[in-house]
Amino acid sequence: MKKILVFLLLSSFSLSHANEESFEEFYKNEPPNQALAQRPSIPKILAPPPLSEISSNTLELKWTAVETATAYALQLSADPIFFNLIVNETLYKGTSYTVKDVKLEPHKNYYWRVAALKEDNQPGTIKSLFNRSSFSIK
């Protein structure tokens, strides 16, 4: 039992040490670019205003531009935890999305959220946090 434990400890030390060498080797010639480690800013919701009652099945979702964004992630759902997505889009142009060809039921709440993407960033910092809002259909 002790031999197995010692073997596991040595193995994990060897693996972690190997990973450190790989990391150091990776950045040996070039320091990491701090700009690629910064998440993009969170876009602000412009329209429709939160908790709006919309009288049409066609509506436009709008948000502010984020200077460093290369795209935006947009999601629309009928549940506040976004488990079942009605719309799940990556938008490379503009700061709005027209919801059409989707049957939105009257007297029901809908939730949407948008995040800025900076796709050339390091993994883990590609997407801003989501900004979210909701509306209902009259």
ZAFI-366348 format. One record per residue: residue number from 0; residue in three letters; y, z, x of N, C-alpha, C in turn. Coordinates in steps of 0.2 Angstrom, whole numbers. Layout:
N
+-----+--------+-------+-------+-------+-------+-------+-------+-------+-------+-------+
| num | residu |    ny |    nz |    nx |   cay |   caz |   cax |    cy |    cz |    cx |
+-----+--------+-------+-------+-------+-------+-------+-------+-------+-------+-------+
| NUM |    ALA |     Y |     Z |     X |     Y |     Z |     X |     Y |     Z |     X |
...
+-----+--------+-------+-------+-------+-------+-------+-------+-------+-------+-------+
***
This chain:
138
+-----+--------+-------+-------+-------+-------+-------+-------+-------+-------+-------+
| num | residu |    ny |    nz |    nx |   cay |   caz |   cax |    cy |    cz |    cx |
+-----+--------+-------+-------+-------+-------+-------+-------+-------+-------+-------+
|   0 |    MET |    -6 |     0 |     4 |     0 |     0 |     0 |     6 |     0 |     4 |
|   1 |    LYS |     6 |     4 |    10 |    12 |     4 |    14 |    13 |    -2 |    18 |
|   2 |    LYS |     7 |    -6 |    19 |     8 |   -12 |    23 |    11 |   -17 |    18 |
|   3 |    ILE |     9 |   -17 |    12 |    12 |   -22 |     7 |    20 |   -21 |     6 |
|   4 |    LEU |    22 |   -14 |     6 |    29 |   -13 |     5 |    33 |   -15 |    11 |
|   5 |    VAL |    30 |   -13 |    17 |    33 |   -15 |    23 |    34 |   -23 |    24 |
|   6 |    PHE |    29 |   -27 |    22 |    29 |   -34 |    22 |    34 |   -36 |    17 |
|   7 |    LEU |    35 |   -34 |    11 |    40 |   -36 |     6 |    47 |   -34 |     9 |
|   8 |    LEU |    48 |   -29 |    12 |    54 |   -27 |    14 |    56 |   -32 |    20 |
|   9 |    LEU |    52 |   -33 |    24 |    53 |   -38 |    30 |    55 |   -45 |    27 |
|  10 |    SER |    51 |   -47 |    22 |    52 |   -53 |    19 |    58 |   -54 |    16 |
|  11 |    SER |    60 |   -49 |    12 |    67 |   -50 |     9 |    72 |   -49 |    14 |
|  12 |    PHE |    72 |   -45 |    20 |    77 |   -45 |    25 |    77 |   -52 |    28 |
|  13 |    SER |    72 |   -55 |    29 |    72 |   -62 |    33 |    75 |   -67 |    28 |
|  14 |    LEU |    73 |   -67 |    22 |    76 |   -72 |    17 |    84 |   -70 |    16 |
|  15 |    SER |    86 |   -64 |    16 |    93 |   -63 |    15 |    97 |   -65 |    22 |
|  16 |    HIS |    94 |   -63 |    27 |    97 |   -65 |    34 |    97 |   -73 |    35 |
|  17 |    ALA |    92 |   -76 |    32 |    92 |   -84 |    33 |    98 |   -86 |    28 |
|  18 |    ASN |    99 |   -83 |    22 |   104 |   -86 |    18 |   111 |   -84 |    21 |
|  19 |    GLU |   112 |   -79 |    25 |   118 |   -78 |    28 |   119 |   -83 |    33 |
|  20 |    GLU |   114 |   -85 |    37 |   115 |   -90 |    42 |   117 |   -97 |    39 |
|  21 |    SER |   114 |   -98 |    33 |   115 |  -104 |    30 |   123 |  -104 |    28 |
|  22 |    PHE |   125 |   -99 |    25 |   132 |   -98 |    22 |   137 |   -99 |    28 |
|  23 |    GLU |   135 |   -95 |    34 |   140 |   -96 |    40 |   140 |  -103 |    43 |
|  24 |    GLU |   134 |  -106 |    43 |   133 |  -113 |    45 |   137 |  -118 |    41 |
|  25 |    PHE |   137 |  -117 |    34 |   140 |  -121 |    30 |   148 |  -121 |    31 |
|  26 |    TYR |   151 |  -115 |    32 |   158 |  -114 |    33 |   160 |  -114 |    40 |
|  27 |    LYS |   155 |  -115 |    45 |   157 |  -115 |    52 |   163 |  -119 |    54 |
|  28 |    ASN |   163 |  -125 |    52 |   168 |  -130 |    54 |   174 |  -130 |    49 |
|  29 |    GLU |   173 |  -128 |    43 |   179 |  -129 |    39 |   179 |  -122 |    34 |
|  30 |    PRO |   185 |  -119 |    34 |   185 |  -113 |    30 |   185 |  -115 |    22 |
|  31 |    PRO |   183 |  -111 |    18 |   183 |  -113 |    11 |   190 |  -114 |     8 |
|  32 |    ASN |   191 |  -119 |     4 |   197 |  -120 |     1 |   198 |  -116 |    -5 |
|  33 |    GLN |   203 |  -111 |    -4 |   205 |  -106 |    -9 |   207 |  -109 |   -16 |
|  34 |    ALA |   210 |  -115 |   -16 |   212 |  -118 |   -22 |   206 |  -120 |   -26 |
|  35 |    LEU |   201 |  -121 |   -23 |   195 |  -123 |   -27 |   191 |  -117 |   -30 |
|  36 |    ALA |   193 |  -111 |   -28 |   190 |  -105 |   -30 |   194 |  -102 |   -36 |
|  37 |    GLN |   199 |  -105 |   -38 |   204 |  -102 |   -43 |   202 |  -106 |   -50 |
|  38 |    ARG |   200 |  -102 |   -55 |   199 |  -105 |   -61 |   206 |  -108 |   -64 |
|  39 |    PRO |   205 |  -113 |   -68 |   211 |  -116 |   -71 |   214 |  -111 |   -76 |
|  40 |    SER |   220 |  -111 |   -78 |   223 |  -107 |   -83 |   220 |  -108 |   -90 |
|  41 |    ILE |   221 |  -104 |   -94 |   219 |  -104 |  -101 |   224 |  -108 |  -105 |
|  42 |    PRO |   221 |  -113 |  -109 |   226 |  -117 |  -113 |   228 |  -113 |  -119 |
|  43 |    LYS |   234 |  -114 |  -121 |   237 |  -110 |  -127 |   236 |  -115 |  -133 |
|  44 |    ILE |   234 |  -112 |  -139 |   233 |  -115 |  -145 |   239 |  -117 |  -148 |
|  45 |    LEU |   240 |  -123 |  -150 |   246 |  -125 |  -154 |   245 |  -126 |  -161 |
|  46 |    ALA |   240 |  -130 |  -163 |   239 |  -131 |  -170 |   232 |  -132 |  -172 |
|  47 |    PRO |   229 |  -131 |  -177 |   233 |  -127 |  -183 |   234 |  -120 |  -181 |
|  48 |    PRO |   240 |  -117 |  -184 |   241 |  -110 |  -182 |   235 |  -105 |  -184 |
|  49 |    PRO |   233 |  -100 |  -181 |   228 |   -96 |  -182 |   228 |   -94 |  -190 |
|  50 |    LEU |   222 |   -94 |  -193 |   221 |   -92 |  -200 |   224 |   -96 |  -205 |
|  51 |    SER |   225 |  -102 |  -203 |   228 |  -107 |  -207 |   223 |  -109 |  -213 |
|  52 |    GLU |   226 |  -111 |  -218 |   222 |  -114 |  -224 |   223 |  -122 |  -224 |
|  53 |    ILE |   218 |  -126 |  -222 |   219 |  -133 |  -222 |   217 |  -136 |  -228 |
|  54 |    SER |   220 |  -141 |  -230 |   219 |  -144 |  -237 |   215 |  -151 |  -236 |
|  55 |    SER |   214 |  -153 |  -230 |   210 |  -159 |  -229 |   204 |  -159 |  -224 |
|  56 |    ASN |   200 |  -163 |  -225 |   194 |  -163 |  -220 |   195 |  -166 |  -213 |
|  57 |    THR |   201 |  -169 |  -213 |   203 |  -172 |  -206 |   209 |  -168 |  -204 |
|  58 |    LEU |   208 |  -165 |  -198 |   213 |  -161 |  -195 |   213 |  -162 |  -188 |
|  59 |    GLU |   219 |  -160 |  -185 |   220 |  -161 |  -178 |   221 |  -154 |  -174 |
|  60 |    LEU |   216 |  -153 |  -170 |   217 |  -147 |  -166 |   221 |  -149 |  -159 |
|  61 |    LYS |   226 |  -144 |  -158 |   230 |  -146 |  -152 |   231 |  -140 |  -148 |
|  62 |    TRP |   232 |  -141 |  -141 |   233 |  -135 |  -136 |   237 |  -138 |  -131 |
|  63 |    THR |   240 |  -133 |  -127 |   244 |  -135 |  -121 |   240 |  -138 |  -116 |
|  64 |    ALA |   244 |  -142 |  -112 |   241 |  -145 |  -106 |   240 |  -139 |  -100 |
|  65 |    VAL |   235 |  -140 |   -96 |   235 |  -135 |   -90 |   235 |  -140 |   -84 |
|  66 |    GLU |   240 |  -138 |   -80 |   242 |  -143 |   -74 |   236 |  -145 |   -70 |
|  67 |    THR |   231 |  -140 |   -68 |   226 |  -142 |   -64 |   220 |  -144 |   -67 |
|  68 |    ALA |   220 |  -145 |   -74 |   214 |  -147 |   -78 |   212 |  -154 |   -77 |
|  69 |    THR |   206 |  -156 |   -76 |   204 |  -163 |   -76 |   200 |  -165 |   -83 |
|  70 |    ALA |   199 |  -160 |   -87 |   196 |  -161 |   -93 |   197 |  -154 |   -97 |
|  71 |    TYR |   194 |  -155 |  -104 |   194 |  -149 |  -108 |   188 |  -148 |  -112 |
|  72 |    ALA |   185 |  -142 |  -112 |   179 |  -141 |  -116 |   181 |  -139 |  -123 |
|  73 |    LEU |   179 |  -142 |  -129 |   181 |  -140 |  -135 |   175 |  -139 |  -139 |
|  74 |    GLN |   175 |  -133 |  -143 |   169 |  -132 |  -148 |   172 |  -130 |  -154 |
|  75 |    LEU |   168 |  -132 |  -160 |   170 |  -130 |  -167 |   164 |  -127 |  -170 |
|  76 |    SER |   164 |  -122 |  -173 |   158 |  -119 |  -176 |   160 |  -116 |  -183 |
|  77 |    ALA |   155 |  -114 |  -187 |   156 |  -111 |  -193 |   155 |  -103 |  -193 |
|  78 |    ASP |   153 |  -101 |  -187 |   151 |   -94 |  -185 |   155 |   -92 |  -179 |
|  79 |    PRO |   158 |   -86 |  -179 |   163 |   -84 |  -174 |   159 |   -83 |  -167 |
|  80 |    ILE |   153 |   -83 |  -167 |   150 |   -82 |  -160 |   148 |   -89 |  -157 |
|  81 |    PHE |   149 |   -94 |  -161 |   148 |  -101 |  -159 |   141 |  -103 |  -157 |
|  82 |    PHE |   136 |  -100 |  -162 |   129 |  -101 |  -161 |   127 |  -108 |  -163 |
|  83 |    ASN |   130 |  -110 |  -169 |   128 |  -117 |  -171 |   135 |  -121 |  -171 |
|  84 |    LEU |   135 |  -125 |  -166 |   141 |  -129 |  -165 |   141 |  -136 |  -169 |
|  85 |    ILE |   147 |  -137 |  -172 |   148 |  -143 |  -176 |   151 |  -148 |  -172 |
|  86 |    VAL |   155 |  -146 |  -167 |   158 |  -151 |  -162 |   157 |  -147 |  -155 |
|  87 |    ASN |   155 |  -151 |  -150 |   154 |  -148 |  -143 |   156 |  -154 |  -139 |
|  88 |    GLU |   162 |  -155 |  -137 |   165 |  -161 |  -133 |   168 |  -159 |  -127 |
|  89 |    THR |   167 |  -163 |  -122 |   171 |  -163 |  -116 |   176 |  -169 |  -116 |
|  90 |    LEU |   183 |  -167 |  -116 |   188 |  -172 |  -117 |   192 |  -173 |  -110 |
|  91 |    TYR |   192 |  -179 |  -108 |   195 |  -181 |  -102 |   202 |  -183 |  -103 |
|  92 |    LYS |   204 |  -185 |  -109 |   211 |  -187 |  -110 |   214 |  -183 |  -115 |
|  93 |    GLY |   221 |  -181 |  -115 |   224 |  -178 |  -120 |   223 |  -171 |  -121 |
|  94 |    THR |   227 |  -168 |  -126 |   227 |  -161 |  -127 |   226 |  -160 |  -135 |
|  95 |    SER |   223 |  -165 |  -138 |   221 |  -164 |  -145 |   215 |  -167 |  -147 |
|  96 |    TYR |   212 |  -165 |  -152 |   206 |  -168 |  -155 |   206 |  -168 |  -162 |
|  97 |    THR |   205 |  -174 |  -165 |   205 |  -175 |  -172 |   198 |  -174 |  -175 |
|  98 |    VAL |   197 |  -169 |  -179 |   191 |  -168 |  -182 |   190 |  -172 |  -188 |
|  99 |    LYS |   185 |  -177 |  -188 |   184 |  -182 |  -193 |   177 |  -183 |  -193 |
| 100 |    ASP |   174 |  -186 |  -198 |   167 |  -188 |  -199 |   163 |  -182 |  -199 |
| 101 |    VAL |   166 |  -176 |  -201 |   162 |  -170 |  -201 |   164 |  -167 |  -208 |
| 102 |    LYS |   159 |  -165 |  -212 |   160 |  -162 |  -218 |   161 |  -154 |  -217 |
| 103 |    LEU |   168 |  -153 |  -218 |   170 |  -146 |  -218 |   170 |  -143 |  -225 |
| 104 |    GLU |   166 |  -138 |  -227 |   166 |  -135 |  -234 |   172 |  -131 |  -236 |
| 105 |    PRO |   174 |  -132 |  -242 |   179 |  -128 |  -244 |   178 |  -121 |  -245 |
| 106 |    HIS |   183 |  -116 |  -244 |   182 |  -109 |  -245 |   178 |  -106 |  -239 |
| 107 |    LYS |   178 |  -109 |  -234 |   174 |  -107 |  -228 |   178 |  -107 |  -222 |
| 108 |    ASN |   177 |  -102 |  -218 |   180 |  -101 |  -211 |   177 |  -105 |  -206 |
| 109 |    TYR |   181 |  -108 |  -201 |   179 |  -111 |  -196 |   183 |  -109 |  -189 |
| 110 |    TYR |   179 |  -109 |  -184 |   182 |  -106 |  -178 |   181 |  -112 |  -172 |
| 111 |    TRP |   187 |  -112 |  -168 |   187 |  -117 |  -163 |   189 |  -114 |  -157 |
| 112 |    ARG |   187 |  -116 |  -151 |   190 |  -114 |  -145 |   190 |  -120 |  -140 |
| 113 |    VAL |   195 |  -119 |  -135 |   196 |  -124 |  -130 |   196 |  -120 |  -123 |
| 114 |    ALA |   194 |  -123 |  -118 |   194 |  -121 |  -111 |   196 |  -127 |  -106 |
| 115 |    ALA |   200 |  -125 |  -101 |   202 |  -130 |   -96 |   196 |  -131 |   -91 |
| 116 |    LEU |   195 |  -137 |   -89 |   190 |  -138 |   -84 |   193 |  -141 |   -78 |
| 117 |    LYS |   191 |  -139 |   -72 |   193 |  -142 |   -66 |   187 |  -143 |   -62 |
| 118 |    GLU |   184 |  -149 |   -63 |   178 |  -151 |   -61 |   176 |  -151 |   -54 |
| 119 |    ASP |   181 |  -152 |   -49 |   180 |  -152 |   -42 |   180 |  -145 |   -39 |
| 120 |    ASN |   181 |  -140 |   -43 |   180 |  -133 |   -41 |   173 |  -131 |   -39 |
| 121 |    GLN |   173 |  -125 |   -36 |   167 |  -122 |   -34 |   163 |  -120 |   -40 |
| 122 |    PRO |   157 |  -120 |   -40 |   153 |  -117 |   -46 |   155 |  -110 |   -47 |
| 123 |    GLY |   155 |  -109 |   -54 |   158 |  -102 |   -56 |   165 |  -102 |   -57 |
| 124 |    THR |   169 |  -107 |   -55 |   176 |  -107 |   -56 |   178 |  -113 |   -59 |
| 125 |    ILE |   174 |  -117 |   -62 |   175 |  -124 |   -65 |   179 |  -123 |   -71 |
| 126 |    LYS |   177 |  -118 |   -75 |   180 |  -118 |   -82 |   184 |  -112 |   -83 |
| 127 |    SER |   190 |  -112 |   -86 |   194 |  -106 |   -88 |   191 |  -103 |   -93 |
| 128 |    LEU |   193 |   -97 |   -95 |   191 |   -93 |  -101 |   193 |   -97 |  -107 |
| 129 |    PHE |   189 |   -97 |  -112 |   191 |  -100 |  -119 |   197 |   -96 |  -122 |
| 130 |    ASN |   201 |  -100 |  -125 |   206 |   -98 |  -130 |   203 |  -100 |  -137 |
| 131 |    ARG |   203 |   -95 |  -142 |   200 |   -97 |  -148 |   205 |   -96 |  -154 |
| 132 |    SER |   203 |   -99 |  -159 |   207 |   -98 |  -166 |   202 |  -100 |  -172 |
| 133 |    SER |   205 |   -99 |  -177 |   201 |  -101 |  -183 |   206 |  -103 |  -189 |
| 134 |    PHE |   202 |  -107 |  -194 |   206 |  -109 |  -200 |   201 |  -109 |  -205 |
| 135 |    SER |   203 |  -111 |  -211 |   198 |  -111 |  -217 |   201 |  -118 |  -221 |
| 136 |    ILE |   196 |  -120 |  -225 |   197 |  -126 |  -229 |   198 |  -124 |  -236 |
| 137 |    LYS |   204 |  -126 |  -239 |   206 |  -124 |  -246 |   200 |  -127 |  -251 |
+-----+--------+-------+-------+-------+-------+-------+-------+-------+-------+-------+
***
